[in-house]
Amino acid sequence: MKDLAATPSVDMLIVGAGFAGLYMLYKARSLGLNALVIEGAPSVGGTWYHNRYPGARVDIQSMEYSFSFDEALQQEWHWSERYAPQPELLRYANHVADRFALRDGIRLSTRMAGAHFDEAAQRWTVRAEGGQRWSALFLVMASGPLSSPNLPDFAGLKDFAGPVHHTADWPHEPVDFSGQRVAVVGTGSSAVQAIPIIARQARELTVFQRTAAYAAPAHNAPLDPEFEARIKADYAGFRARNRRMHGGFGSLLPPNPVSALAASAEEREAAFEQRWKIGGFAILGAFNDLLLNEQSNALVAEFVRGKIRSTVKDPRTAQLLSPTHTIGCKRLCVDSGYYDTFNRPNVQLVDISRAPIERFTARGVRTGGREFEFDALVLATGFDAMTGTMLRLDLRGRSGLTIQQKWHAGPLNYLGLTIAGFPNLFNIAGPGSTSAFTNVIVAIEQHVDWIADCIGHLHAKGLSTIEATEPAEAAWAEHVNAAARRTVFLSCNSWYLGANIPGKPRMFMPLAGGFPQYAERCAQVARNGYEGFVLA
Ligand SMILES: Cc1cc2nc3c(=O)[nH]c(=O)nc-3n(C[C@H](O)[C@H](O)[C@H](O)COP(=O)(O)OP(=O)(O)OC[C@H]3O[C@@H](n4cnc5c(N)ncnc54)[C@H](O)[C@@H]3O)c2cc1C
């Protein structure tokens, strides 16, 4: 990283133009900062630009999964459906970029390769893959919790003669599976959304399943105009009530404040049934300990398995589709006809839990001693979540400490926002924060507001750097671990734990302690003069 004098200088460099990067730019400008966003993709929108597979849609209701920072924005935007589809979410991101005149601060098709902290200058030198450089006082990683697709190292994948599409890197021109034999590998959230639609188009669909998924019905529908008007009549109040919820959403249907174990079998059945009819994540709030107590969890898990058995006609397929792990331990999927799809004569389910994929061939795949042939392959194999994107970068803090060295045993940070040894670097919606358990837009707004307040504080005090201390970071890691131990989340192999990526250190990455408690803790740290940080 040489030629510093010739390097353009900005106050803040923001990596990523998803919702986090857009709001960070808006907020930085409101502080009077000269800020620049660099985005690897040729468009804003982040997740909703990349994930354009059939059926991609949000699974938190759109009246909630949207920005709250501007009253006029939330009043004027109209969502067409209860759960907006991907194209509409992408339009929304573009609308935000236009409405707040953000585009001139965003360099598209510009991928950050690395950033080094220059201790003499107390600034970050940021380098793009194309060779461009910037010097920045603040570096904000808005690079996404789920932005590095996971492409397993399948033997022979390159030999497969047909098209291969990863759900998170879907082609921009329409993909037509009509008349084709299609294979889907993976049964997580993206697969659960895509499979019903692909099955309607394809001649044959073969789904390769390693772990069965729990899915609750979305009951998606056009947005009810009366509901929309009711929310918009007091949108600010609605947002505030949601921010007081554990996951930053769902205030219209708070969790039942009773243990599942305290209810009779009939009461439990009625509560589960009522919430199943409402759809989405509502079922996990039928009692207050479903994600805390394995016995309670087993009751709701069995309820969902009952739904699978009553939906899927072939008992063997129903059995295979029935998960055995704790429900909610892996992110609950929200579906539109997923289980019912397996009643179609053109759909078959192949269990690869005991006999994994041996290799791909020119015509298909070999597993369990059998050969399956297909014309097109869909990989719904998820993401190297939470840390994958940062760990691919040449990111170096003080004394040349690399992010790979720093995070060799898992993502250490303080408040999920800052990293000791990496001054003036902020991470939005990453590990160590509640982001993955939250309506992520609520998490993003809280992070961006905190960062902006922090920079405002530095300015007010005539200071220019902030850095987490190692003791604060160690205590935070223990806080994150302790929160996970109070839940059922450690009872299965999930991406929250890094378990979907071979060789990735097992560390529970998101904070399970609840959004309001987390936001309050961040606010308290600020009120106490940024305890746990060194300011200079
Ligand atoms: C299919 C799918 C469905 C989801 N559904 C929900 C949901 O229902 N509810 C919910 O709360 N959350 C959901 N999420 C999580 C979602 O990621 C967040 O809600 C939110 O979109 C994250 O926004 P972001 O700006 O933090 O990150 P992203 O939207 O991921 O944006 C990050 C951007 O950074 C860019 N980038 C990364 N690395 C670099 C680099 N080196 N240089 C330059 N640019 C870079 C990427 O190209 C990307 O555009 C979903 C995620 C996926 C993948």
The ligand as a Tripos MOL2 file, in Angstrom:
@<TRIPOS>MOLECULE
LIG
   53    58     1     0     0
SMALL
NO_CHARGES

@<TRIPOS>ATOM
      1 C1        -32.1740  -15.1170    0.3850 C.3       1 LIG1
      2 C2        -32.1320  -14.2620    1.6130 C.ar      1 LIG1
      3 C3        -33.2970  -13.9270    2.2570 C.ar      1 LIG1
      4 C4        -33.2580  -13.1100    3.3870 C.ar      1 LIG1
      5 N1        -34.4310  -12.8200    4.0140 N.ar      1 LIG1
      6 C5        -34.4110  -12.0520    5.1110 C.ar      1 LIG1
      7 C6        -35.6010  -11.7360    5.8140 C.ar      1 LIG1
      8 O1        -36.6630  -12.1880    5.4580 O.2       1 LIG1
      9 N2        -35.5190  -10.9610    6.9060 N.ar      1 LIG1
     10 C7        -34.3370  -10.4650    7.3440 C.ar      1 LIG1
     11 O2        -34.3220   -9.7440    8.3410 O.2       1 LIG1
     12 N3        -33.1930  -10.7280    6.6960 N.ar      1 LIG1
     13 C8        -33.1970  -11.5080    5.6140 C.ar      1 LIG1
     14 N4        -32.0250  -11.8110    4.9770 N.ar      1 LIG1
     15 C9        -30.7650  -11.2610    5.4900 C.3       1 LIG1
     16 C10       -30.3300  -10.0840    4.6010 C.3       1 LIG1
     17 O3        -29.0390  -10.3440    4.2020 O.3       1 LIG1
     18 C11       -30.4800   -8.7890    5.3600 C.3       1 LIG1
     19 O4        -31.8420   -8.6170    5.6650 O.3       1 LIG1
     20 C12       -30.0260   -7.5290    4.6350 C.3       1 LIG1
     21 O5        -30.4000   -7.5170    3.2840 O.3       1 LIG1
     22 C13       -28.5490   -7.3300    4.7910 C.3       1 LIG1
     23 O6        -28.2090   -6.0910    4.2410 O.3       1 LIG1
     24 P1        -26.7010   -5.6260    4.2240 P.3       1 LIG1
     25 O7        -26.6770   -4.3390    3.5310 O.co2     1 LIG1
     26 O8        -26.1510   -5.7250    5.6020 O.co2     1 LIG1
     27 O9        -25.9430   -6.7560    3.4000 O.3       1 LIG1
     28 P2        -26.1460   -7.1960    1.8910 P.3       1 LIG1
     29 O10       -27.5050   -6.9300    1.4300 O.co2     1 LIG1
     30 O11       -25.6320   -8.5860    1.8040 O.co2     1 LIG1
     31 O12       -25.1800   -6.2290    1.0950 O.3       1 LIG1
     32 C14       -23.7930   -6.3380    1.1710 C.3       1 LIG1
     33 C15       -23.2060   -5.8500   -0.1090 C.3       1 LIG1
     34 O13       -21.7930   -5.7980    0.0450 O.3       1 LIG1
     35 C16       -21.2110   -6.1420   -1.1720 C.3       1 LIG1
     36 N5        -19.8530   -6.5880   -0.9140 N.ar      1 LIG1
     37 C17       -19.4390   -7.6520   -0.1910 C.ar      1 LIG1
     38 N6        -18.0940   -7.7280   -0.1980 N.ar      1 LIG1
     39 C18       -17.6560   -6.6720   -0.9100 C.ar      1 LIG1
     40 C19       -16.3640   -6.2070   -1.2660 C.ar      1 LIG1
     41 N7        -15.2620   -6.8530   -0.9080 N.pl3     1 LIG1
     42 N8        -16.2810   -5.0850   -2.0080 N.ar      1 LIG1
     43 C20       -17.3900   -4.4080   -2.3980 C.ar      1 LIG1
     44 N9        -18.6340   -4.8260   -2.1090 N.ar      1 LIG1
     45 C21       -18.7620   -5.9390   -1.3680 C.ar      1 LIG1
     46 C22       -22.0970   -7.2250   -1.7260 C.3       1 LIG1
     47 O14       -21.9730   -7.3090   -3.1300 O.3       1 LIG1
     48 C23       -23.4680   -6.7460   -1.2940 C.3       1 LIG1
     49 O15       -24.0860   -6.0210   -2.2990 O.3       1 LIG1
     50 C24       -32.0230  -12.6320    3.8590 C.ar      1 LIG1
     51 C25       -30.8540  -13.0040    3.2360 C.ar      1 LIG1
     52 C26       -30.8980  -13.8210    2.1200 C.ar      1 LIG1
     53 C27       -29.6090  -14.1970    1.4710 C.3       1 LIG1
@<TRIPOS>BOND
     1     1     2 1
     2     2     3 ar
     3     2    52 ar
     4     3     4 ar
     5     4     5 ar
     6     4    50 ar
     7     5     6 ar
     8     6     7 ar
     9     6    13 1
    10     7     8 2
    11     7     9 ar
    12     9    10 ar
    13    10    11 2
    14    10    12 ar
    15    12    13 ar
    16    13    14 ar
    17    14    15 1
    18    14    50 ar
    19    15    16 1
    20    16    17 1
    21    16    18 1
    22    18    19 1
    23    18    20 1
    24    20    21 1
    25    20    22 1
    26    22    23 1
    27    23    24 1
    28    24    25 2
    29    24    26 1
    30    24    27 1
    31    27    28 1
    32    28    29 2
    33    28    30 1
    34    28    31 1
    35    31    32 1
    36    32    33 1
    37    33    34 1
    38    33    48 1
    39    34    35 1
    40    35    36 1
    41    35    46 1
    42    36    37 ar
    43    36    45 ar
    44    37    38 ar
    45    38    39 ar
    46    39    40 ar
    47    39    45 ar
    48    40    41 1
    49    40    42 ar
    50    42    43 ar
    51    43    44 ar
    52    44    45 ar
    53    46    47 1
    54    46    48 1
    55    48    49 1
    56    50    51 ar
    57    51    52 ar
    58    52    53 1
@<TRIPOS>SUBSTRUCTURE
     1 LIG1         1 GROUP 0 **** ****
